[in-house]
Amino acid sequence: MRAIFKYIRPNLHKRQFIMETEVYLNLGIMILFSVLLVLFIYQVVKQDRSAPFFIVSLACGVAGGLFAFLDSMRDEISVPLNHSILLALQISFYGLQFMFFYLFLESLVTTRINPWRLTIAIMFFTIQVLSLWLIVWFQGNPVTNDLWLFADIGYSNLALFTFVIFGLFIYIRMYKYTKEVKPIIFAVALIIVGGGFVIISLTDYIGYWGSIPSWLSEISILGDALPLAGLAIFTITYLSDVSYIYRLPFDVYALMVTTNAGVSIHSVALENTRRIKIEEQMLSGFLSAINELFRNFMGTKFPVDHITSPEASILIEQGSIINIVIVASKDSTVLERGMKRYCKEFEHQFGHRIRSDLIDMSEFEDAKRLIRPIFPFLKVRKLET
């Protein structure tokens, strides 16, 4: 997924073969990411899902593939930008692809991005981009050889951190929780991506310090092919069921709807691996007491929206006339997006009943049918107390 023979010096025939292969590979990357981007946007819009980070990641892959293709074709067609600029643009966009993929992974498991993980990702991305554009600035100067080493360190390590270290951790944990096949496919796809970047790293580091072994030169093309194949498998798996974006690797115990005054009008107990049951009246009273404390003693104008501990979270989404409350073992951006949509749909369908002088709780039983389209993997507990 980037120029492959910065340090490789094969014979002329082999070099020409590699160059031709690189042209077709870069064209394939651009076309594949373009098709996947269009299909993914179509599926997201059709099923009313939200995955902005993943969409931007795919778009950056398209841009990176475009600049890579233009760079590999610069001798055949007139391109107004020179090789250094095209290469810097190509690798910068691939770096952005990794950054947004990392943010997508974060959105699956948290609402507040882990500062240490974010620092690591930004550090590698900054090293990569700064080195690349210093290379453009000092092109022709011997210092660029050292700058390439830093660019390679930032590029490859950002990918390995995102796909292998963080990504594998998430999908292995998801498999342990769900025991489903898809997380295994995602994990294998990320391992394939990581294998490509191991080859890229070996080629770059060994090439900087000396001659690249013939065996590594022979497989160097896999440094581009494996990440492409892995990302394609990953995206196609999500395309087969775009709702899987909402598959959470943790337990969600209950969903409750209250009026803005704190009166509970609807609640649903959800199946979970720990078989925890949430007492509706106790939770409602607890939240009312917390909000009363904040209003009266701390003078706040807005209700509490998060109550968290290392092992449990209470999430609250405030609408114009209702609050949506979810109790889960963790919080995540994906879960919060679903709560916003659920709140909007609930108010749209039942708002007139909530505003009436006399509220009949049984009128909101139909709200259970909102759960599947909005939270496709949450299951209502069959026997509720």
Secondary structure, 3 states (H helix, E strand, C coil): CCCCCCCCCCCHHHHHHHHHHHHHHHHHHHHHHHHHHHHHHHHHHHCCCCCHHHHHHHHHHHHHHHHHHHHHCCCCCCCCCCHHHHHHHHHHHHHHHHHHHHHHHHHHHCCCCCHHHHHHHHHHHHHHHHHHHHHHHCCCCCHHHHHHHHHHHHHHHHHHHHHHHHHHHHHHHHHHHHCCCHHHHHHHHHHHHHHHHHHHHHHHHHHHHCCCCHHHHHHCCHHHHHHHHHHHHHHHHHHHCHHHHHCCCCCEEEEEEEECCCCEEEEEEECCCCCCCCCHHHHHHHHHHHHHHHHHHHCCCCCCCEEEECCEEEEEEECCCEEEEEEECCCCHHHHHHHHHHHHHHHHHHHHHHCCCCCCHHHHHHHHHHHHHHCCCCCECCCCC
